[in-house]
Amino acid sequence: MEKTSVKSLDRVVVRFSGDSGDGMQLAGNIFTNVSAGLGNSVSTFPDYPADMRAPQGSLSGVSAFQVSVGRGVHTPGDECDVLVAMNPAALKRNVQFLKPGGVIIIDTDTFNADGLSKAQYTTDDAIKELGITAQVVEAPVTSQTKAALADSGLDNKAMLKCRNIFALGLVCWLFDRPLEGALHLLKNKFAKKPAVFEANAKVIEAGYNFGHNIHASVSTYRVETESIVPGVYTDINGNTATAWGLIMASEKSGRPLFLGSYPITPATDILHELAKRKDLGVKACQMEDEIAGVCSAIGASFAGNLAVTSTSGPGLALKSEGIGLAVMAELPLVVIDVQRSGPSTGLPTKTEQTDLMQALYGRNGESPLAVVAALSPTDCFTMAFEACRIAVEHMTPVILLTDAFIGNGSSAWRVPEANDYPEIKVKYVPEGLRDAWKPYMRDENTLSRYWAIPGTEGLMHRIGGLEKDSVTSAISNDPVNHEVMVNLRREKIARIADDIPAQKVLCNEDADTLLLGWGGTYGHLYTAAEELCAEGVPVAFTQFRYINPLPANTGEILRRYKKVIVAELNTGMFADYLQAKFPDVNISRINKIQGQPFMVKEIVDSVKEILEK
């Protein structure tokens, strides 16, 4: 097959798929990092099953990693230009995501009778049975990998673990990715296993050369790059960005960082990342359960630490009593909820936005706190920092909502300079108030109480879960005082609206229709809004990061539009929340609860359908 052209594209989407043990996540991550290093913007979507290890070659065991690279990338793409299928099951599961006219790369060595049977094919021709008309690149990946490693001394099992890197080399050839970056990443990955690195270095070159020698595709692709601000760039996933944002907040507040946490999918990587950072003074403690996680963080906060606990939906439920204690004690605490599909264990590796009402109201009594959400993997850094700033400067627990899609997904990120983020101003007890100070004495502007670090001379005090007198700070059972304190705590949270940015509207601000969402659906909704405007369907767009309190100009924005469409990955929680606060606004809804992120086409089609009514 002769290669006849080089196509120049603004962006391309590649989907790597195979068994859960085939290393699709590693191959995808390396391709992503190499592309980010070349100046491409990137967006990734790891899509893997909850099974620890399904039977090899079975449909239930298929794992995938989709990445979009290029210019103006905000989502991993609805469909892929290139599908890598390491076995028949991967092809059957993922061919639905291939664009018309796309390219499929298959490992022909796995398309034997055994592989076809495990994937429940009824004929011996998988391509014909699936009705595939796309260009298929038939590559004997397994046998070529073994041939490249014939003199390596590795056993058969170790050789097979390198198949993913052969496929990666072939994809690098297809998209004109230089191997130097991939080799550097592999060397770092296997720094303590030089023999494994040498094997993978041979195999990636073999895959690259295979594509070159046989002209594997009728076209190769040149992907456009962004005009980027000079600086240090890296590919980063949302959970790592969250951890780094917490570290930056610790530096900017001058308070040591403490994480009390319990492992839970998909939030555990935050614990893993912070456990590595003893060199920065981070204390990361794996506790025996979720309740211990939040209680240890509350104790650390009382002791003067920037205290954090991380979890997902089931863990947030278990932490609710402890969070209520932090509300009553008015201690700074950051609770990170990387949302997943529920209820209960649900679909633990899949994404949803179904914890919103739990974050807002899931505690006993009048228990107000701040709730914020991150928009993207890189925005997890900013919003982790912002959650800490609000918690410390307003002496309140803050719940930061991310989700599995942005927590596990990644984007290209410019590492910020220290002066890109402001100082976090800790509200220590003012020197002039020390003689008269009581624990619940408040700043008159923010209504936040002051933070007295235990051990500070003259500031011995006691706080806790029992109601306190608003003047003396002693335990109080007075009903009128209780109502006063309830309203003070509520007003304290409301005043945070004076300390957060105004909400901005993007795309066609003068349209009659506003498309809006919150949190990690940002990329899909923004892309959908751009496509709608380009098709002559004018829409404005806004995405919320600050949930409680809402930005001060929220009502003015919503009332500006004849129709407001709220799109979210739940049954309509944010729409209900906005409708309750602004009952005069006409709100329509787009909802999806399938454990999968939106597709841009779903949003576009749904908006058109709503507007036609």
C-alpha positions in Angstrom: 0.0 0.0 0.0 1.6 3.3 -1.1 1.5 6.3 1.1 0.1 9.1 -1.1 -0.5 12.1 1.1 0.2 14.0 4.3 -2.9 15.4 5.9 -2.7 18.6 8.0 -5.3 18.6 10.8 -6.2 21.0 13.6 -6.7 18.0 15.9 -6.7 14.2 15.8 -8.2 11.6 18.1 -6.5 8.3 18.8 -8.2 5.5 20.9 -5.9 2.7 22.2 -7.9 -0.4 23.3 -7.1 -3.9 24.5 -7.2 -6.1 27.6 -6.9 -4.4 31.0 -3.4 -5.9 31.2 -2.3 -4.7 27.7 -0.9 -1.4 28.9 -3.3 0.8 26.9 -3.2 3.5 29.6 0.6 3.6 29.5 0.7 3.8 25.7 -1.9 6.5 25.7 -0.2 8.5 28.4 3.2 8.4 26.5 1.6 9.5 23.3 -0.2 12.3 25.2 3.0 13.5 26.9 5.0 13.5 23.6 2.2 15.5 21.9 2.1 18.0 24.7 5.8 18.4 24.5 5.5 19.3 20.8 3.1 22.2 21.6 -0.2 20.4 21.1 -3.1 20.9 23.5 -4.4 17.6 24.7 -7.4 16.0 26.4 -7.6 12.4 27.5 -10.2 10.0 28.6 -9.1 6.7 30.3 -12.0 4.3 30.0 -11.5 1.1 31.9 -13.7 -1.6 33.6 -14.2 -2.0 37.4 -13.3 -5.7 37.3 -9.9 -6.4 38.9 -9.0 -8.6 35.9 -11.7 -10.0 33.7 -10.8 -13.1 31.6 -8.2 -12.3 29.0 -9.7 -11.6 25.6 -13.3 -11.2 27.0 -15.6 -8.3 26.2 -15.9 -7.4 29.9 -12.2 -6.9 30.2 -11.6 -4.3 27.5 -9.8 -1.2 28.6 -9.4 2.0 26.4 -7.5 5.3 26.5 -8.7 8.0 24.1 -6.7 11.2 23.5 -7.3 14.2 21.3 -4.3 16.3 20.4 -3.9 19.4 18.3 -5.1 23.0 18.4 -8.2 24.2 20.2 -8.7 20.9 22.0 -11.2 20.9 24.9 -12.5 17.3 24.9 -11.1 13.9 24.1 -13.4 13.8 21.1 -16.7 12.1 20.4 -15.1 9.8 17.8 -11.6 8.7 17.0 -9.6 9.1 13.8 -7.5 6.1 14.6 -8.5 3.0 16.6 -5.8 0.7 17.9 -7.4 -2.7 18.7 -5.1 -5.2 20.3 -7.6 -8.1 20.1 -11.0 -9.0 18.7 -12.9 -8.0 21.9 -11.3 -4.5 21.8 -12.4 -4.1 18.2 -16.0 -5.1 18.9 -16.3 -2.9 21.9 -14.7 0.2 20.4 -15.4 0.3 16.6 -18.5 2.3 17.5 -16.2 5.2 18.4 -14.5 5.3 15.0 -15.1 8.2 12.6 -16.2 7.5 9.0 -13.1 7.2 7.0 -10.9 6.5 10.0 -8.1 4.0 10.4 -8.1 0.8 12.4 -4.9 -0.9 13.5 -5.3 -4.5 14.6 -2.9 -7.1 16.0 -3.6 -9.8 13.5 -1.9 -12.4 15.7 -4.8 -12.2 18.1 -7.5 -12.6 15.5 -7.4 -16.4 15.6 -10.1 -18.9 16.5 -9.5 -18.6 20.2 -9.6 -14.8 20.2 -12.7 -14.6 18.1 -14.5 -17.2 20.3 -13.7 -15.3 23.5 -15.1 -12.1 22.0 -18.3 -14.0 20.9 -17.9 -13.6 17.1 -20.0 -16.0 15.1 -17.7 -16.1 12.0 -14.0 -16.2 11.4 -14.0 -12.7 9.7 -14.3 -10.0 12.4 -14.0 -7.1 9.9 -16.8 -8.4 7.7 -19.0 -9.5 10.6 -18.9 -6.0 12.2 -19.6 -4.4 8.8 -16.3 -2.3 8.9 -15.6 -0.3 5.8 -12.8 1.8 7.3 -9.1 1.4 6.3 -7.7 -1.5 8.3 -4.0 -1.8 9.0 -3.2 -5.4 9.7 -0.1 -5.5 11.8 1.3 -8.8 13.4 2.1 -6.9 16.6 2.7 -9.9 18.8 5.0 -11.7 16.4 6.9 -8.6 15.4 7.4 -7.7 19.1 8.8 -11.2 19.8 11.1 -10.9 16.7 12.4 -7.5 17.9 13.2 -9.1 21.3 14.5 -12.5 20.1 18.0 -11.8 21.5 16.9 -9.9 24.6 16.9 -12.9 27.0 13.4 -12.0 28.1 10.9 -14.8 28.6 7.7 -15.0 26.5 5.5 -13.3 29.2 7.9 -10.4 29.5 8.0 -10.0 25.7 4.2 -9.9 25.5 4.1 -7.0 28.0 5.9 -4.9 25.3 3.2 -5.3 22.6 1.6 -1.9 23.6 4.8 -0.1 22.9 5.1 -1.6 19.4 1.6 -0.3 18.7 2.7 3.1 20.2 5.7 3.2 17.8 3.4 2.5 14.9 1.0 5.4 16.0 4.0 7.7 16.4 5.0 7.0 12.8 1.5 7.7 11.7 1.4 11.1 13.3 5.0 12.0 12.8 5.9 12.0 16.5 9.6 11.8 17.1 10.7 8.9 19.2 13.1 10.9 21.4 10.4 12.1 23.7 8.8 8.7 24.1 12.2 7.1 24.8 12.8 9.7 27.5 9.5 8.9 29.1 10.1 5.2 29.0 13.6 5.6 30.5 12.0 7.5 33.4 9.2 5.0 33.8 11.7 2.0 33.9 14.6 3.8 35.6 15.0 1.0 38.1 14.6 -1.7 35.4 17.2 -0.9 32.7 16.6 -4.3 30.9 12.9 -3.5 30.6 13.7 0.0 29.2 16.1 -1.5 26.6 13.4 -4.0 25.5 10.8 -1.3 25.1 13.2 1.0 23.3 13.8 -1.8 20.8 10.1 -2.4 20.4 9.0 1.2 19.9 11.6 1.6 17.1 10.4 -1.7 15.6 6.8 -0.4 15.6 7.9 2.9 14.0 10.0 1.2 11.4 7.2 -1.3 10.6 4.9 1.6 9.7 7.6 3.3 7.6 8.6 0.2 5.8 5.2 -1.1 4.7 3.6 2.4 4.3 0.9 1.2 6.8 -1.5 4.0 5.9 -2.6 5.8 2.7 -1.9 9.0 4.7 0.2 10.3 7.6 -0.9 13.3 9.6 0.6 16.6 10.6 -1.1 18.0 13.7 -1.2 21.7 14.2 0.2 23.2 17.4 -1.0 25.9 19.7 0.6 29.4 20.0 1.8 28.9 23.5 3.1 31.2 26.3 6.7 30.4 27.0 7.2 28.3 30.1 7.5 24.8 31.4 4.8 22.5 30.2 3.7 19.0 31.2 0.8 16.7 30.7 -1.1 16.4 34.1 -4.1 14.6 35.2 -6.7 16.1 37.5 -5.9 14.2 40.7 -2.2 15.1 40.4 -3.1 18.7 39.7 -5.3 18.7 42.8 -2.5 17.5 44.9 -0.1 20.1 43.6 -2.7 22.9 44.1 -2.9 21.9 47.7 0.8 22.2 48.0 0.8 25.6 46.5 -1.9 26.7 49.0 0.3 25.4 51.8 3.2 27.5 50.6 1.0 30.6 50.1 -0.7 30.3 53.5 2.4 29.4 55.5 0.5 26.5 57.1 1.8 22.9 56.9 -0.3 20.6 54.7 -2.0 17.6 56.3 -4.1 15.0 54.3 -6.1 12.4 56.3 -7.6 10.0 53.8 -8.8 6.5 53.0 -8.2 4.9 49.6 -11.2 5.0 47.3 -11.6 4.9 43.5 -11.2 7.3 41.8 -9.6 9.6 44.4 -6.7 7.5 45.7 -4.1 9.1 43.4 -4.4 12.3 45.5 -3.2 10.4 48.5 -0.5 8.7 46.5 0.9 11.9 45.1 0.9 13.8 48.5 2.6 10.8 50.2 5.6 11.4 47.9 6.0 15.0 49.1 7.6 14.7 52.5 10.3 16.9 51.0 7.8 19.7 51.0 6.7 19.1 54.6 3.4 17.3 53.6 1.9 14.9 56.1 -0.2 12.4 54.2 -1.8 9.7 56.5 -3.7 6.7 55.2 -6.4 6.2 57.9 -8.3 3.1 58.7 -11.6 4.4 57.3 -13.4 7.4 55.9 -14.6 8.6 59.3 -11.0 8.5 60.7 -9.9 10.4 57.6 -12.1 13.4 58.2 -11.6 13.4 62.0 -7.9 13.3 61.7 -8.1 16.3 59.3 -10.3 18.2 61.8 -7.8 17.6 64.5 -5.0 18.7 62.3 -6.9 21.9 61.4 -7.5 22.7 65.1 -3.7 22.3 65.5 -3.0 24.8 62.8 -2.5 22.7 59.7 -4.0 23.3 56.3 -6.2 20.2 56.6 -7.6 18.2 53.7 -9.5 14.9 53.3 -10.1 13.2 49.9 -12.8 10.8 48.9 -15.6 9.9 46.5 -19.4 9.8 46.9 -19.7 6.9 49.4 -16.9 8.3 51.5 -18.5 11.8 51.5 -21.6 10.2 53.0 -19.5 8.6 55.8 -17.7 11.9 56.5 -20.9 13.9 56.9 -21.0 13.9 60.7 -17.4 15.0 60.9 -18.0 17.8 58.3 -20.9 19.0 60.5 -18.5 19.2 63.5 -16.1 21.3 61.4 -19.1 23.6 60.4 -20.0 24.0 64.1 -16.4 24.5 65.2 -15.8 26.8 62.3 -12.5 25.3 61.4 -10.9 25.5 57.9 -11.2 22.1 56.2 -11.0 21.1 52.5 -13.0 18.0 51.5 -12.3 16.7 48.0 -14.9 14.6 46.3 -13.9 12.9 43.1 -17.3 12.0 42.0 -18.2 8.6 40.5 -21.3 6.7 39.4 -23.5 5.6 42.3 -25.4 5.0 44.5 -23.3 2.7 46.8 -20.5 1.1 44.8 -22.3 1.7 41.6 -19.9 2.0 38.7 -16.8 2.9 40.6 -14.5 3.6 37.6 -17.1 5.7 35.7 -18.0 9.4 36.0 -21.1 11.3 37.1 -22.0 14.6 38.8 -24.5 13.0 41.2 -23.0 14.2 44.5 -24.1 17.8 44.2 -27.1 17.7 46.5 -25.1 15.6 49.0 -22.3 18.3 49.0 -24.8 21.1 49.4 -27.2 19.6 52.0 -25.9 16.2 53.1 -25.5 17.0 56.8 -27.8 17.2 59.8 -29.1 20.5 61.1 -28.5 23.9 59.4 -25.0 23.1 58.2 -23.9 25.6 55.5 -20.5 25.4 53.9 -18.8 26.5 50.7 -18.9 24.3 47.6 -16.7 24.8 44.5 -16.1 22.7 41.4 -13.2 22.2 39.0 -13.7 22.6 35.2 -10.9 20.5 33.8 -7.8 18.4 34.8 -5.6 21.6 34.9 -8.3 23.6 36.6 -8.1 21.1 39.5 -4.9 22.9 40.5 -6.6 26.3 40.6 -9.7 25.2 42.4 -7.8 23.1 44.9 -5.8 26.3 45.7 -9.1 28.3 45.8 -10.8 25.8 48.1 -7.9 26.2 50.5 -8.0 30.0 50.2 -11.7 30.2 51.0 -11.4 27.7 53.8 -8.6 29.6 55.5 -9.7 33.1 54.9 -13.4 32.4 55.8 -12.8 29.7 58.5 -15.2 27.2 57.0 -15.2 23.7 55.5 -15.1 23.8 51.7 -16.1 20.8 49.5 -14.3 20.7 46.2 -16.1 18.6 43.5 -14.1 17.0 40.7 -15.1 13.8 39.0 -13.6 10.6 37.5 -13.5 12.1 34.0 -11.3 15.1 34.9 -9.6 13.3 37.9 -8.2 10.6 35.7 -8.1 12.6 32.4 -5.3 14.9 31.6 -4.4 18.1 29.7 -1.3 20.0 28.8 -0.5 22.4 31.6 1.9 25.3 32.0 3.6 25.0 35.4 2.7 28.3 37.1 5.2 30.7 38.7 4.9 31.3 42.4 3.7 34.9 41.9 0.8 33.7 39.7 -1.1 32.9 42.8 -1.9 35.3 45.7 -0.9 35.1 49.3 -3.5 33.3 51.4 -4.2 35.6 54.4 -4.6 33.6 57.6 -7.0 35.2 60.0 -4.9 34.9 63.2 -6.1 36.6 66.3 -5.2 40.3 66.0 -2.7 41.6 68.5 -5.1 44.3 69.6 -7.8 41.8 70.5 -5.8 39.3 72.5 -6.8 40.5 75.9 -10.6 40.4 75.1 -10.5 37.6 72.6 -13.0 34.8 72.7 -13.1 31.8 70.3 -16.2 32.9 68.4 -15.3 36.6 68.2 -15.7 37.5 64.5 -14.3 39.7 61.8 -17.0 42.3 61.1 -16.6 42.1 57.3 -16.5 38.4 56.7 -18.1 37.2 59.9 -15.4 34.5 60.1 -13.9 33.8 63.5 -10.2 34.0 64.1 -7.8 31.1 64.0 -6.0 30.6 67.3 -3.2 28.1 66.9 -2.9 25.9 70.1 0.3 26.6 72.0 0.1 30.3 71.3 0.6 32.1 74.6 -2.6 33.7 76.0 -4.9 32.0 73.5 -5.9 28.8 75.3 -9.4 27.9 74.3 -12.0 25.2 73.7 -14.3 24.6 70.7 -16.4 21.6 69.7 -19.7 20.4 68.5 -22.0 21.9 71.2 -23.5 25.3 70.4 -21.7 28.3 71.8 -22.8 31.7 73.1 -22.4 34.3 70.4 -20.8 36.7 72.9 -19.0 34.7 75.5 -18.2 31.6 73.4 -19.2 29.4 76.3 -21.5 26.4 75.8 -25.0 27.6 75.4 -28.4 25.9 75.3 -30.3 29.2 74.9 -32.8 28.8 71.9 -32.5 32.5 70.9 -28.7 32.3 70.9 -28.9 29.1 68.8 -30.9 30.9 66.1 -28.4 33.8 66.2 -25.5 31.5 65.6 -27.3 29.6 62.9 -27.9 32.8 61.0 -24.3 34.0 61.6 -22.9 30.8 60.1 -25.3 31.0 57.2 -24.5 34.7 56.5 -20.7 34.0 56.8 -21.0 31.6 53.8 -23.2 34.0 51.9 -20.6 36.8 52.2 -18.1 34.6 50.4 -19.8 35.8 47.2 -18.1 39.2 47.8 -14.7 37.4 47.6 -15.1 35.3 44.4 -15.0 36.3 40.7 -18.1 37.5 38.8 -19.5 34.8 36.5 -18.5 35.3 32.8 -20.5 34.5 29.7 -18.7 33.2 26.6 -19.6 32.6 22.9 -22.5 34.7 21.7 -23.3 36.8 24.8 -26.2 38.6 23.0 -28.1 35.4 22.1 -31.5 34.6 23.5 -30.4 31.2 24.7 -27.9 30.4 27.5 -26.3 27.0 27.7 -24.8 26.4 31.1 -23.2 23.7 33.2 -21.0 23.2 36.2 -17.7 21.4 36.9 -16.1 18.9 34.6 -18.5 19.1 31.7 -16.9 22.4 30.7 -15.0 21.1 27.6 -17.9 19.3 26.1 -20.4 22.2 26.6 -18.0 24.9 25.5 -17.2 22.9 22.3 -20.9 22.3 21.7 -21.7 26.0 22.1 -18.9 26.9 19.6 -20.3 24.4 17.1 -23.9 25.7 17.5 -22.8 29.3 16.9 -20.8 28.2 13.8 -23.9 26.5 12.5 -25.9 29.6 12.9 -27.7 28.6 16.1 -26.7 31.5 18.4 -26.1 30.5 22.1 -24.3 32.0 25.0 -22.4 29.8 27.3 -21.3 29.9 30.9 -19.9 27.2 33.3 -20.0 27.5 37.1 -17.1 26.8 39.4 -18.6 28.4 42.5 -21.7 26.6 43.6 -22.3 27.8 47.2 -22.4 30.7 47.3 -23.1 31.4 43.6 -21.3 34.4 42.1 -23.1 37.6 42.9 -24.1 38.3 39.3 -25.7 34.9 38.7 -29.3 36.2 38.9 -28.6 39.1 36.5 -27.1 36.7 34.0 -29.9 34.1 34.1 -32.6 36.7 33.8 -30.9 38.1 30.7 -31.9 35.1 28.5 -35.3 33.9 27.3 -34.3 30.3 27.7 -31.7 28.8 30.0 -30.5 25.2 29.3 -28.7 23.4 32.1 -26.7 20.3 31.0 -25.3 18.0 33.7 -24.4 14.4 34.3 -27.3 13.7 36.7 -31.0 14.0 36.7 -31.0 17.8 37.1 -29.6 18.7 40.5 -28.0 22.0 39.5 -31.1 22.9 37.5 -33.2 22.3 40.6 -30.8 24.3 42.7 -30.9 27.3 40.3 -34.7 27.0 39.9 -35.2 27.2 43.6 -33.1 30.3 43.9 -34.4 32.0 40.8 -38.0 30.7 40.3 -38.7 33.3 37.6 -36.1 31.9 35.2 -37.2 29.5 32.4 -34.9 26.5 32.7 -34.7 23.5 30.4 -32.6 20.5 31.0 -30.2 18.1 29.3 -29.3 15.1 31.5 -27.2 12.0 31.1 -26.6 9.3 33.8 -24.7 6.5 32.0 -21.3 6.7 33.7 -19.8 8.3 30.6 -19.1 12.0 29.8 -21.3 13.9 27.4 -20.5 13.7 23.7 -20.5 17.1 22.0 -23.0 15.8 19.4 -25.4 14.9 22.2 -25.4 18.5 23.5 -25.7 20.0 20.0 -28.6 17.8 19.1 -30.4 18.3 22.5 -30.1 22.1 22.3 -31.5 22.2 18.8 -34.4 19.9 19.9 -35.2 22.2 22.9 -35.1 25.3 20.7 -37.5 23.7 18.2 -40.2 23.2 20.8 
